[in-house]
Amino acid sequence: MPWDRDQIATRAARELEPNSVVNLGIGIPTLVANHIGPEQNIFLHSENGLLGMGPFPHDDEVDAQVINAGKQTVTVLPGGSTFDSALSFSMIRGGHVDVAILGAMQVSAAGDLANWMVPGKKVAGIGGAMDLATGARKVIAVMRHRSRDGASKVLEACTLPLTAMRCVDLVITDLGVLRPIGAGLGFELVELAEGVDEAAIREATQAPVVRA
């Protein structure tokens, strides 16, 4: 069976090195926080000005003043800090965020990322994704392999407006884990979801899929 959202997040959490500063985008990436153990000593960063973000609060812990970039209420771990967004983006642009885990609408074989414009929908703006995609030392895209209408989201070339070019290091979908290796070269198959075979992931990917 393909991975569900929680299993995608679990697999993404395995990519995090101890003592890393990690930014989680909205959607599936927020679930990664539930699969980070205290022994990893991960520092979660939110671009609205928070470092040391903790898990989502219980009902009796909710503080409307403590939110992440997706406007969800969160907690702050002991030793965590808050600061203004100018300093937060300086951290991102200065290369102080080790990993950004971002949702994606499309990823290309060249590692291009499209994750901000939904065709036919009102566009709220690109937000901090452009800064994270270009400023983080490693970018992991997490998403469903196909869109709701069945179209592949893992492509030779993106058809949606780009967030950033050649920025994605790893793609984790419900079908498995792929690494972009270049335009015309496609994706390297890193891992298959349990119960998914190579034929299924090749058929769902609009680009070549090669073994390491």
N, C-alpha and C positions, 0 to 999 in steps of 0.2 A: 504493500500500500504506500502511496506517496506520503511524505511527511505532512503533518498539519502545522498550523502557525507556531504552536508551542515547540514542536520538534525542530522546526527551522531555527527558532531562537536558541534552542539548546545546542544545536550544531554550531551556530555562530559563536556562542559563548566559549566553545572549545578552542577557538582561534586566539583567544586573548592571553597574552603573556602576563605573568605576575607583575604587579606594581605599575601597570599601564594606566594612562589617562585615556578614557574612552568616552566618546560622544555617541549617544543613541538617537537616531532620528525617530519620527513619529510612525505609528503603525506597528508592524511586526518588530522592529528594532526595540521598542519599549519593553517587549517581553523578555529580552535578553537579561535584564536586571534580575529577573526571577531565577536565573540559572547561574549566577555568579556566586561562588562560595567565598566565605570570609578569608580562607587560606590564600586566595588569589590576590588579595589586597588591591583590588581594582578601584580606581578613582573615577567615578562617573561625572562627566562634565555636561552642563546644559548651557547653550549659547546665550540664554537670557541672563546668565550671571550666577552660576552655581557650580561649585566643585565639591565633591563628596556627597552626591545625591544618594539617598537611600531608597528603600522599597516604597511602593504605594502605601499610603496610610490606611489604618483601620478607621471605621467611622468616627470613633471617639478621638482620633489623632489628627483629623483634617484641619489644616490651617490654610485658609484661602489665600494667604499672602505667600505661601511657598508652593510654587508651580514650576513645571518644566517648560521647555520651549513649545510644547504642544498644548499648553494651558491645562495640563492635568495636575492635580495636587499630588505632591510628593513629600518625602521626608528628607531630613539632612542628618547624615551620620555624625557622631562625635568627631570634632576636628574639621568638619566641613566648613566652607566659607562662601560668602556671597559677595558680589561685586557688580559694578555697572557693566552694561553690554559692550561699551567701548573696550574695556579691559578684556572682556571675554573674547571678543573678536580679535584682539591683539594676540591672545594666546593661540587662537586657531591659525591666524595668518603667520604667526611666528614659528609655527611647526612644533608647538608644545602639546598638541593632541596626538597621541600615538595611533589611535584607531578611531575611525568613524564608521558606524554601522548604519547604513541608510536604506530606506525603502527605494524601490525603483519601478518605473513604468517600462523602461527598456534599458538594456545594456548591449553594447556592440562588441564584436570580436576585438576591436581596437582598445576596449576598455572605456569607451565613451558612456556617459551616464545621462539619461533623461528621466527626471523624477519630479517635475514641477507643474507641468501643464497637462490637464485632462482634456482631450478633444471634446468640444461641444459644451464644456462646463465653464462656469465663471472662474476666472483665475485670480486667486488672492495675492499672488506674487511669489517670487522665488525663495524668499526667506533667507535662512543661513546656509542652505544646501550648497550653494556655489562656493562659499568660503570653506566649508568642511570638505568638499570634494577635492579642492585644490590644496588645502592647508594641512590636512591630516597626513600622517606618514604612511598610513595604510587605510584603504577604503574597501569595505565589504558591503556588497549589495545583497539584500535579502528580499525575496518576492516569490509570488507564484510564477511558475514557468510560462503559463498562458494567461491571457486576459480573460475577462468574463465572456467575451464573444468567441473564445477559442484561438485567438491569434497568438503566435509566439511573441514573447517579450525578450527572448535571447536571440539576438539578430546579428547578421553580418554588418549592417549599418542601421543606426537608429533613424526612425522616421519622425519622431517627435522633437520639439526644440530641445537642445542639449543644455544640461546643467553645467557640465564640464567635459573636457576631452581627455582621453587616455589617463583616467584617474582610478578606475576600478581594478583592484588587485584580485578579488575573489567574488564569485557569485554563488549564493546559496539559495536554492529554490526547493519546492516540494518534491522535485524529482532527484535532486542530488547537488553536488558541488562541482563547479566548473571554474577554470582560470582562463581569462581572455589572453590569447597569445599573439594577436595581431590581425589587422585587416587582411583578408585573403587566406589567413591561416586557421581562423576559427577559435575554438575553445578546447582546452585540455581537460579531459575528464579526470577529476580528482577522486570522487566518491559517488556511488549511487545510493539513493534512499533504499531502505530495505524493501525488497519485493519489486523494485523497478529494474528493468533490464536495459541494456545499452540501446536496443532498438527503440524503446519508448522515448528515451531522452534524445536520441538522434532525430527521431521523427518530430519531436516538439521543439527542436532548436533550428532556427532558420540560418544556420551557418555550420561549417564542418565541425565535428566533434572527434578529437583524436585522443588516443591513449598516450600516457606519459612514456 
